[in-house]
Amino acid sequence: MMEDAFQAYTAGHADGAAGRRDARLAEDPETGSDYRIGVVDGSVAAFQAELMAQVRRLLDESH
């Protein structure tokens, strides 16, 4: 079901952003791939946010 896939992706995104991974959800035969994609996307989003925060700090320090 599309709703299950969306919920799995959303849970994965939240887990990825928080730096964790649920092995049980990742191995689910029906929605595991959606969860894993969410984890990757959430991890990338968290990395980008941290990178931008560091760039802003560096720019503030240089002024």
Residue, then its C-alpha position, 0 to 999 in steps of 0.5 A: m500500500m502507498e500509505d504504508a510505504f509513505q509511513a515507512y519513508t517518513a519514519g526512516h527520514a526521522d530516524g536518519a535525521a536523528g542518526r539512528r536506524d531501526a533494523r526491524l523496519a529496515e528488513d521489513p519485506e514490504t516497506g524496508s526499502d522505503y524505510r531505508i531510502g528515508v534513512v538516507d534522505g534524513s541523514v543527508a538532510a541532517f548533514q546539509a543542515e549541520l554543514m550550513a550551520q558551520v558555514r554560517r558560524l565561520l562567516d560570522e567569525s570572519h566579520 
